Amino acid sequence: MAPGPLHADITPPRDAPAPAVSAPGSGGDPFAVGVALAPPPAALVSSPVSFRPQPLAPEDLVPPARVDASPERRPDGESAAEPAPDRDSSEVRSPAGPASDEVSTDEAPVAAGHGDPAAVPSAATGTTELSPPGDPVALLPLESSADGAPAAVGPGGTGLPGTTLVASTIPGTVPGTVAPLRPTVPAPGVGHRHRPGRRAWRALWVLAALVVAGAGTVVVVQLRRPLPAPTLHHTYVLSTTVAGTPPALPWPTAGEAAVAVPALGLDVASGPEPPVPVASLAKIMTAYLTLRDHPLAPGAQGPSVTMTATDEEEAIAEDGQGATNVPVRPGEQLSERQLLDGLMVHSANNFADALARWDAGSVPAFVAEMNSAAAALGMTHTHYADTDGLSTATTGTPADQLLVTQAAMAIPAFAAVVDQTSVTLPIVGQLPNYVSAVGTDGVVGVKSGFTQAAMGCLVLAADRSVAGRPVLVLAAVTGQTGADPLSAADDVDLRLVDAVAAGLRPLNVIGAGTRVGTVTTAWDVNGVAADTTAGVTLLVWPGMDLRATVSHEPLAVGTSAGAHIDTVTVLAGSERARVPVRLAGSLRGPPLGWRLTRG
């Protein structure tokens, strides 16, 4: 139960003088009574003052009392009490007006308590407003000052000596008793305090709002963060050697030989090969350098070259030596293609020097370029001393000659030149190809050569079909002897070409639908499979190395199933085959929970 308003009776000691009590009803308040508190006698100081709390009725509540700092005046103009020289005088009046009756006493003033400021001094008016916060007023006991005089207890326990208390009496009380200071209700907005519960709820709401705002910010930031790219994990590995034993090849009993399959990177030699004179096989390098420096389309003639007296003199000298040549006249215009035709088809030695002077400015400069090109091609056992191979100092091996031949045959204009059975030139007209096999048995070129030092030399290029696939096979031979060294060389080369083609076989390296990897994401560690869209079958030679590499396109979330994401490149020697790789399923985006909780 909430406590009701309290009032207290002040019972003075038996030997203290009775206070003067004014008659009720004077001053317009029938219940007002004035109590004048003057400095008490010494007996009162040492006597206790008793307080007896009594409940107040709600109708006894009055507005706040006012404390006036000026001395209390009686109705007749006389002071209720003269203040002591060292103390202030104060007055407590009822807000209802001046009391009609006053009671003077020597008791010390009584002030409101509960720890709340009941009186607020005003510097401007010299008065103090008693504004209790709404709780019932309690009277506090007297306190003594340091000199033994009674001191009134003011707000917070501060003594206000010499005050005069004017209060209202309660109807029905005994005259001579002091009515309590009645509690008041403060004006709206004055003296209110927030209840602790309301403050706690407000703090909770603020905290909740901050939590919600912070959570919202985290959600927005997390959803806007870029997603990590998917990762392709390769599971397909190919690094092996083709099983089986290479077939025995029909190597010549004299001289040296070598075979090659450019598409497969296959190179096989008859054995250790010391460098030997190669005769007109040197003209393969001369034609290669000319087309490297002056590219030519297969059917084009190219720029014109003017023949000089030197060119005419060389042709005459070579004819006297029994060396092949094509007669020319000073001032005659021959195209680059005509010079190449005479050089490679009819093996004209004078055309080799003419091309060298046109390309490099001089024959020695061009020969130097020939040796540089040989080194770049890996022809470690070859040396060039001239442009046409007449010099015995121009030496090499069959395997080296196949290296430059592979590079030259990769030039369409060169392949077109050597694949002719004859050519027609000014002055002399039609000239046959010295490689009589060209145009027969799949032979498409390239060059023959003969000197007494070199004997029969020949490089052949022939097309063969293996498992339904066309294959270019090269064969080179040097040092062939006999009644007809060039025919002997031709026979050896053809047998080698056929034997190599028979030794090749198809191999299914990778099948369609082969899983080559898995695409994973940070939210899906199981991933999506990556499979090949087709199979690969290659021509292989026993003992050949097989390898595979995998390269992929940039991956992105949302890529649909069936998209091309990867390429598998299979290598058999130098042969390459590329197989597309598709995505078996879609790369779906992450779930909302992962996006919100990822680190």
C-alpha positions in Angstrom: 0.0 0.0 0.0 1.3 3.4 -0.9 1.9 5.7 2.1 -0.5 8.5 2.5 0.4 12.1 3.2 2.0 12.7 6.6 1.8 15.4 9.2 3.6 15.8 12.4 2.8 17.2 15.8 5.6 19.2 17.4 5.4 18.7 21.2 7.5 21.3 23.0 9.1 20.5 26.4 7.0 20.9 29.5 9.0 23.9 30.7 9.0 25.7 27.4 6.6 28.7 26.9 3.5 28.0 24.8 3.5 29.4 21.3 1.0 32.0 20.3 -1.6 30.7 18.0 -3.7 33.1 15.9 -7.4 32.5 15.6 -8.6 30.4 12.7 -10.3 32.0 9.9 -8.4 35.3 9.8 -6.8 36.3 6.6 -9.4 34.5 4.4 -8.2 31.0 5.3 -10.4 29.5 8.0 -7.8 26.8 8.6 -4.6 28.9 8.5 -2.7 29.4 11.7 0.6 31.3 12.0 3.5 29.9 14.0 6.2 32.3 14.8 9.5 30.7 15.6 11.9 32.9 17.5 15.2 32.1 18.9 14.5 29.5 21.7 15.7 29.7 25.2 18.6 27.6 26.3 16.3 25.1 27.8 14.8 24.4 24.4 18.1 23.8 22.8 18.9 21.0 25.0 15.4 19.6 24.9 14.4 17.1 22.2 11.7 17.8 19.8 9.4 14.9 19.1 7.7 14.2 15.8 4.7 12.1 15.5 3.8 11.3 11.9 0.1 11.4 11.1 -1.6 10.7 7.8 -3.0 13.6 5.8 -6.2 13.5 3.8 -5.9 14.2 0.1 -8.0 17.4 0.6 -5.3 18.8 2.9 -2.9 19.1 0.0 -2.1 22.8 -0.8 0.2 24.6 -3.3 3.8 25.1 -2.4 4.7 27.3 0.5 6.8 30.3 0.0 9.7 31.2 2.3 10.3 34.9 2.6 13.8 36.0 3.7 12.3 39.2 5.4 11.3 39.1 9.1 7.7 38.2 9.7 5.4 41.1 10.5 2.3 40.9 12.6 -0.9 42.4 11.5 -0.3 45.4 13.8 3.1 46.0 12.2 5.3 44.6 14.9 7.8 42.0 14.3 7.1 38.5 15.6 10.7 38.2 16.8 13.9 40.1 16.5 16.6 38.0 14.8 19.9 37.5 16.5 22.7 39.7 15.3 24.6 36.7 13.7 21.6 35.0 12.1 19.3 35.7 9.2 15.6 36.0 9.5 13.3 34.1 7.2 9.6 33.6 6.8 7.5 30.8 5.6 4.1 31.8 4.4 1.2 30.0 3.1 0.5 30.7 -0.5 -3.1 31.4 0.5 -2.2 34.8 2.0 -1.2 36.3 5.3 -2.3 34.3 8.3 -4.9 35.8 10.5 -3.4 34.4 13.7 0.2 33.7 14.5 1.9 31.6 17.1 5.3 32.6 18.3 7.6 30.1 19.7 11.3 29.8 20.5 11.6 26.6 18.6 13.9 26.4 15.7 12.4 26.2 12.2 11.6 22.9 10.7 12.5 22.1 7.0 11.3 19.5 4.5 13.4 16.4 4.0 13.5 13.2 2.0 16.7 14.4 0.4 14.8 16.5 -2.2 15.3 20.2 -2.5 12.3 21.6 -0.7 13.4 25.2 -0.8 15.1 26.9 -3.7 16.7 30.3 -2.9 16.1 33.1 -5.3 18.8 35.7 -5.6 16.5 38.2 -7.3 13.7 38.4 -4.7 15.4 37.2 -1.5 12.7 34.5 -1.1 12.8 30.8 -1.3 10.1 28.6 -3.0 9.4 25.3 -1.4 8.8 22.9 -4.2 8.7 19.3 -3.0 8.6 16.9 -5.9 5.3 15.5 -4.9 6.2 13.3 -2.0 4.8 14.0 1.5 6.7 16.5 3.5 8.5 15.3 6.6 9.7 17.6 9.4 13.3 17.1 10.5 14.6 17.4 14.1 16.5 20.5 15.2 20.2 20.7 14.9 22.5 22.9 16.9 25.0 25.3 15.4 28.6 25.3 16.5 28.0 28.0 19.2 25.2 25.9 20.8 22.3 28.0 19.3 19.5 26.1 17.6 19.8 25.9 13.8 17.0 25.1 11.5 17.5 22.3 9.1 17.0 23.5 5.6 17.1 21.7 2.3 19.7 19.0 2.3 20.3 19.5 6.0 21.4 23.1 5.8 20.4 25.2 8.9 18.4 28.4 8.4 18.5 30.0 11.9 15.9 32.4 13.0 13.2 31.4 10.5 9.5 31.9 11.0 7.3 29.1 9.9 3.7 29.8 8.7 1.7 26.7 8.0 -1.9 25.6 7.9 -3.6 23.7 10.6 -5.7 20.7 10.1 -9.4 21.0 10.9 -10.0 19.4 14.2 -6.5 19.6 15.6 -5.8 20.9 19.1 -4.8 24.6 19.1 -1.2 25.0 19.9 -0.1 22.2 17.7 1.8 22.8 14.5 0.3 21.6 11.3 2.6 19.9 8.9 4.0 21.4 5.7 1.5 20.1 3.2 2.9 18.4 0.2 2.3 20.1 -3.1 2.0 18.9 -6.7 4.6 20.7 -8.9 3.5 22.6 -11.9 3.8 20.7 -15.2 7.3 20.7 -16.5 8.8 21.9 -13.2 10.7 19.5 -11.0 9.7 16.3 -12.9 12.0 13.4 -13.0 12.0 10.6 -15.5 11.2 7.3 -14.0 14.0 4.7 -14.1 11.8 2.3 -16.0 11.2 4.8 -18.8 14.9 5.5 -19.2 15.7 1.8 -19.3 13.1 1.3 -22.1 14.4 4.2 -24.0 18.0 2.9 -23.8 16.8 -0.5 -25.0 15.0 1.0 -27.9 18.1 3.0 -28.9 20.3 -0.1 -28.5 17.9 -2.1 -30.7 17.8 0.6 -33.3 21.6 0.6 -33.4 21.7 -3.2 -33.7 19.2 -3.1 -36.5 21.1 -0.4 -38.4 24.4 -2.2 -37.9 22.9 -5.5 -39.1 21.4 -3.8 -42.1 24.8 -2.2 -43.0 26.5 -5.6 -42.7 23.8 -7.2 -45.0 24.2 -4.5 -47.7 28.0 -4.8 -47.6 28.0 -8.6 -47.8 25.5 -8.7 -50.7 27.5 -6.1 -52.6 30.9 -7.9 -52.2 32.1 -9.5 -55.5 31.9 -13.2 -55.7 35.1 -15.2 -56.0 35.7 -16.7 -59.5 35.1 -20.4 -60.0 38.2 -22.6 -60.1 38.9 -25.4 -62.6 40.8 -28.4 -61.1 42.4 -30.5 -63.7 42.2 -34.2 -63.2 43.3 -35.4 -66.7 47.0 -36.1 -66.9 48.7 -37.4 -70.0 52.5 -37.9 -70.1 53.5 -41.3 -71.5 55.4 -43.1 -74.3 53.8 -45.0 -77.1 54.3 -48.7 -76.5 55.9 -51.0 -79.0 59.1 -51.5 -80.8 59.9 -49.3 -83.8 60.0 -51.2 -87.1 63.2 -51.9 -88.9 63.9 -49.5 -91.7 65.6 -50.4 -95.1 68.7 -48.2 -94.6 71.2 -48.1 -97.5 74.2 -50.3 -97.4 76.4 -47.3 -98.4 76.2 -43.6 -97.5 73.9 -42.1 -95.0 70.1 -41.6 -94.7 67.4 -40.2 -92.5 63.6 -40.0 -92.5 61.2 -37.5 -91.0 57.4 -37.0 -90.5 57.1 -33.2 -90.0 53.5 -33.5 -88.6 54.6 -35.9 -85.8 58.0 -34.4 -85.2 59.5 -37.8 -86.0 63.2 -37.8 -87.0 65.1 -41.1 -87.5 68.6 -41.4 -88.8 70.5 -44.4 -90.1 73.2 -44.0 -87.4 76.1 -41.8 -86.5 76.5 -39.4 -89.4 79.7 -37.5 -90.1 79.3 -34.5 -92.3 79.9 -35.2 -96.0 79.6 -33.1 -99.2 76.0 -32.6 -100.1 76.4 -31.1 -103.6 73.2 -29.4 -104.9 71.3 -30.1 -101.7 72.8 -26.7 -100.6 70.4 -25.0 -103.0 67.5 -25.9 -100.6 69.0 -23.3 -98.2 69.5 -20.8 -101.0 65.8 -20.9 -102.0 64.7 -20.9 -98.4 66.6 -17.7 -97.5 65.4 -16.0 -100.7 61.7 -16.7 -99.9 62.3 -15.8 -96.2 63.7 -12.4 -97.2 61.4 -11.9 -100.2 58.1 -13.6 -99.5 56.2 -14.8 -102.6 52.7 -16.1 -103.1 52.6 -19.6 -104.8 51.3 -18.3 -108.1 53.0 -14.9 -108.1 56.1 -14.0 -110.1 57.5 -11.4 -107.7 59.9 -8.6 -108.4 62.2 -8.7 -111.5 65.9 -9.1 -111.4 68.1 -7.7 -114.1 70.8 -10.0 -115.4 74.3 -8.7 -115.8 77.5 -9.5 -117.7 78.7 -11.4 -114.6 75.7 -13.6 -114.7 76.3 -14.4 -118.4 80.0 -15.1 -117.8 79.2 -17.5 -114.9 76.7 -19.5 -117.1 79.3 -19.9 -119.8 82.0 -21.0 -117.3 79.8 -23.6 -115.6 78.7 -25.0 -118.9 82.3 -25.5 -119.8 82.8 -27.4 -116.5 79.8 -29.6 -117.1 77.8 -28.0 -114.3 74.2 -27.3 -114.8 73.2 -23.8 -115.8 70.7 -21.6 -117.7 72.0 -19.2 -120.3 71.2 -15.5 -119.8 72.0 -12.2 -121.5 73.0 -8.9 -119.9 69.9 -6.7 -119.3 67.5 -9.7 -119.4 64.7 -9.4 -116.8 63.9 -12.5 -114.9 61.3 -12.6 -112.1 62.0 -14.1 -108.6 59.8 -17.0 -109.4 61.7 -17.7 -112.7 65.0 -17.7 -110.9 63.6 -20.1 -108.2 62.2 -22.4 -110.9 65.6 -22.6 -112.7 67.4 -23.1 -109.4 65.3 -25.9 -107.9 63.8 -27.7 -110.9 66.8 -27.6 -113.3 69.5 -27.0 -110.6 71.0 -23.9 -112.4 74.2 -23.0 -110.5 74.4 -19.5 -112.0 70.9 -18.7 -110.7 72.1 -19.4 -107.1 74.7 -16.7 -107.3 72.3 -14.3 -109.1 69.8 -14.7 -106.2 72.6 -14.3 -103.6 73.8 -11.0 -105.1 70.2 -9.7 -105.4 69.3 -10.6 -101.8 72.5 -9.8 -99.8 74.5 -7.7 -102.2 77.3 -10.2 -102.7 77.8 -14.0 -102.7 80.0 -14.1 -99.5 77.4 -12.0 -97.6 74.7 -14.4 -98.6 76.8 -17.5 -97.7 77.3 -16.0 -94.2 73.5 -15.7 -93.9 73.2 -19.4 -95.0 75.3 -20.5 -92.1 73.5 -18.3 -89.6 70.2 -19.7 -90.7 71.6 -23.3 -90.4 72.6 -22.6 -86.8 69.1 -21.2 -86.1 67.5 -24.3 -87.5 69.6 -26.7 -85.4 71.8 -27.9 -88.3 74.8 -28.5 -86.1 76.6 -30.7 -88.6 76.3 -28.5 -91.7 78.6 -25.8 -93.1 78.1 -23.8 -96.3 81.0 -22.6 -98.4 79.0 -21.6 -101.5 75.5 -21.1 -102.7 75.2 -24.0 -105.0 77.2 -26.9 -103.4 79.8 -27.3 -106.0 82.5 -26.7 -103.4 83.5 -29.8 -101.5 83.7 -27.6 -98.4 79.9 -27.4 -98.3 79.1 -30.4 -96.1 76.3 -31.7 -94.0 74.3 -34.8 -92.9 71.0 -36.2 -94.2 69.3 -35.4 -90.9 70.4 -31.7 -91.1 69.1 -31.5 -94.7 65.7 -32.7 -93.6 65.6 -29.8 -91.0 66.0 -27.1 -93.7 63.7 -29.0 -96.0 60.9 -29.1 -93.4 61.2 -25.3 -92.9 61.2 -24.7 -96.7 58.3 -27.0 -97.4 56.2 -25.0 -94.9 56.5 -22.1 -97.3 53.7 -22.5 -99.9 55.7 -20.8 -102.7 58.6 -23.2 -102.1 56.4 -26.3 -102.1 54.8 -25.0 -105.4 58.2 -24.6 -107.0 59.6 -28.0 -106.2 56.4 -29.8 -107.2 56.9 -29.3 -110.9 58.0 -31.8 -113.4 59.4 -29.1 -115.7 59.7 -25.4 -116.1 59.9 -23.0 -119.1 62.4 -20.1 -119.1 63.5 -17.5 -121.7 66.2 -18.4 -124.2 66.2 -22.1 -123.4 62.5 -22.8 -123.2 61.3 -25.9 -121.3 63.6 -27.7 -118.9 62.8 -31.0 -117.1 63.0 -31.6 -113.3 66.2 -33.4 -112.3 64.1 -35.2 -109.6 62.5 -37.7 -112.0 60.2 -39.1 -109.3 58.2 -35.9 -108.9 54.7 -36.4 -110.0 54.8 -40.1 -109.5 54.1 -42.4 -106.5 53.0 -39.4 -104.4 56.4 -37.6 -104.7 56.0 -33.8 -104.4 59.7 -32.7 -104.5 62.4 -31.7 -103.5 66.1 -31.7 -104.7 68.8 -33.9 -106.0 72.5 -33.4 -106.3 75.6 -35.0 -107.6 79.3 -34.3 -107.7 82.2 -36.7 -107.8 82.9 -35.9 -104.2 79.3 -36.2 -103.0 78.1 -38.9 -105.4 74.3 -39.4 -105.5 72.4 -37.2 -103.1 68.6 -36.8 -102.9 65.9 -35.4 -100.7 62.4 -36.6 -101.4 59.0 -35.5 -100.1 56.1 -37.9 -100.6 52.4 -38.0 -99.5 51.2 -41.2 -97.9 47.8 -42.2 -96.5 47.8 -43.8 -93.0 44.4 -44.8 -91.5 42.7 -42.5 -94.0 44.8 -39.5 -93.1 47.3 -37.9 -95.5 50.9 -37.8 -94.1 53.9 -36.1 -95.6 57.0 -38.2 -95.3 60.5 -36.9 -96.0 63.6 -39.0 -96.8 67.2 -37.9 -97.4 70.2 -39.9 -98.6 73.8 -39.0 -99.4 76.8 -40.9 -100.9 74.9 -43.2 -103.2 77.0 -45.0 -105.7 76.5 -47.3 -108.6 76.0 -47.0 -112.3 73.4 -44.4 -111.8 73.9 -42.8 -108.3 70.8 -40.6 -108.6 68.6 -43.5 -109.5 70.1 -45.5 -106.6 69.3 -42.5 -104.3 65.8 -42.4 -105.6 65.2 -46.1 -104.8 66.5 -45.8 -101.3 64.4 -42.8 -100.5 61.2 -44.4 -101.8 61.7 -47.5 -99.8 62.3 -45.5 -96.7 59.2 -43.4 -97.2 57.0 -46.5 -97.6 58.5 -48.2 -94.5 57.9 -45.2 -92.3 54.3 -44.9 -93.4 53.8 -48.6 -92.6 55.2 -48.1 -89.1 52.8 -45.4 -88.2 49.5 -46.4 -86.5 46.5 -44.6 -85.1 46.0 -44.3 -81.4 42.9 -43.1 -79.6 44.5 -40.8 -77.1 41.4 -39.4 -75.5 37.7 -40.3 -75.8 34.6 -38.1 -76.1 33.1 -37.4 -72.7 36.3 -37.8 -70.9 36.3 -35.9 -67.6 39.3 -33.7 -67.6 38.4 -31.6 -64.5 35.9 -30.2 -62.0 34.9 -26.6 -61.6 34.3 -25.7 -58.0 33.2 -22.6 -56.1 33.7 -21.4 -52.6 30.1 -22.4 -51.8 30.1 -25.7 -53.7 33.2 -27.8 -53.1 31.7 -30.7 -55.0 31.7 -28.7 -58.2 30.5 -29.3 -61.8 32.2 -31.7 -64.1 34.1 -30.6 -67.2 34.1 -33.1 -70.1 35.5 -33.3 -73.6 33.2 -32.9 -76.5 35.0 -35.2 -78.8 37.7 -37.8 -78.9 41.3 -37.5 -80.3 43.0 -40.1 -82.5 46.6 -39.5 -83.5 49.2 -41.2 -85.6 52.0 -42.4 -83.5 55.3 -44.1 -83.8 56.5 -46.6 -81.2 58.5 -45.0 -78.5 57.0 -41.5 -79.3 56.2 -39.3 -76.3 52.6 -38.3 -75.7 51.6 -35.2 -73.7 48.5 -33.2 -73.0 48.0 -29.7 -71.7 44.8 -28.0 -70.5 44.0 -24.4 -70.9 40.7 -22.8 -69.8 38.7 -19.7 -70.6 37.8 -17.2 -67.8 35.1 -18.7 -65.6 32.2 -16.8 -64.2 29.2 -17.6 -61.9 26.1 -18.2 -64.0 27.8 -20.0 -66.8 25.3 -22.4 -68.2 25.6 -26.1 -68.9 27.2 -27.0 -72.2 29.3 -23.9 -72.4 32.9 -24.2 -73.8 35.2 -23.5 -70.9 38.4 -25.4 -71.7 40.6 -26.9 -74.3 42.7 -30.0 -74.1 45.8 -30.0 -76.4 47.3 -33.4 -77.1 50.8 -33.6 -78.4 52.3 -36.6 -80.1 55.8 -35.6 -80.9 55.2 -32.3 -82.7 51.7 -33.3 -83.8 49.0 -31.4 -82.0 45.3 -32.0 -81.6 42.9 -29.7 -79.7 39.7 -30.9 -78.1 37.0 -28.6 -76.7 35.8 -29.1 -73.1 32.3 -28.3 -72.0 30.6 -27.7 -68.7 28.4 -30.6 -67.6 26.2 -28.4 -65.5 25.4 -24.8 -64.7 27.6 -22.8 -62.3 24.9 -21.6 -59.9 25.3 -18.6 -57.6 25.7 -18.9 -53.9 22.8 -19.2 -51.4 21.8 -16.2 -49.4 23.1 -17.7 -46.1 26.6 -18.1 -47.6 26.7 -14.6 -48.9 25.7 -13.1 -45.5 28.0 -15.3 -43.4 31.2 -15.5 -45.5 34.3 -14.1 -44.0 
